[in-house]
Amino acid sequence: MLTKNGPMTSVEAHWFAALPAGLPSDFDYAVIRSVDDARSLMLVLPNCDRGRAAVGLYEHRWLVGSEAAYYALLAAWDHDEHEAIAAFGSAERFAL
């Protein structure tokens, strides 16, 4: 994966490598540093975890940035709106 400054370092890539197996319950949202990181998180996860990741990024928007959280929500919706709605509890809560 590329970052703005070139390829990811092995330390940066470590968080990304295990995600195709699913989102760990103790995922450290502090590793999400950009919109690209947020999109990558959403794209690599299995469908069943995208909604939970969207909730996590929304709840940690103060840490990851509002723009990264916003684009992650769009990606979650785009890939599987049913999982996103279920994770938030309702379409109305997702839309807030």
N, C-alpha and C positions, 0 to 999 in steps of 0.2 A: 504494500500500500504506500502511496506517496503522500507526503505532507507538503505544506507550502515551502518548506526548506529542503525538500528532497525526500529520499526514502526514509521510512521509519527506522529508528534504531531498534536493536533487539529488545531493549527495555520497553520502549513504546509499543512494540508489536506484541509483547507478551500478553497484554489484556485481550488483544484481538484474536489470538490463536485458538483459544479454547471455546470461543463463543458458538461455533457451529453446533456444538454439543448441547447448548442451552445456556440461559442466563443464570449464573450462580446467585443464590439468595443473598450472598454478601458482596455482590458486585460493587466495586468502588467507582462511583460516578465521577470522581475527581479526575479520572484518566480521560474523560471526554473533554477535549480542549478546544474544539472547533465545530462548526457546522458539518464539515467533512467527517469528523470523528462520529458525530451523532448519526449521520446518514449511514456510515459504515456499520455502526452498531446495529441499526435497524435492518440493514440489508443482509447481514451475516447470520442473524438469529433465526431459529426455526419459527414458523408462524405462531406457534403456541406461546412463545415468549415475547413477541413484539409488543403486545398490549401492556404487559407488565413492565417492559423496558420504557415504553412511552410514559407510563405513570411515574416510574422512577426518575426519568429525565424531567418531567413536569415538576415533580416534588423537589428536585435538586436544581431547578432553573437558576436559582441564586448562585449556584456553584458552577454550572456549565455554561450559563448565559442564556438569556431569553431567546435569542435567535437560534441557537443550537437546539433548544427544547422545542421551539416552534417547528423547525424543519424535521425533527424526529417525529413529532405528532403527525405531520403531513405524510411522512414516509410510512408510518404505522397504518394510517388510514388508507393510504394508497395500496398497500400490500394486502391488508386484511382488516377491513373496517369492523367486521364482527368481533375479532379478537380485541381490537382497540376499545370498542363499546363495552364489551364484557369486562375488560380490565378496569375501566372507569366506573362501571356500574350502570351506566345509561348513556344514551346519545346526548342527552342534555348536559350531563356532567362532563362528557368529553368536549362539548362545544364551549364550555366556560373557559 
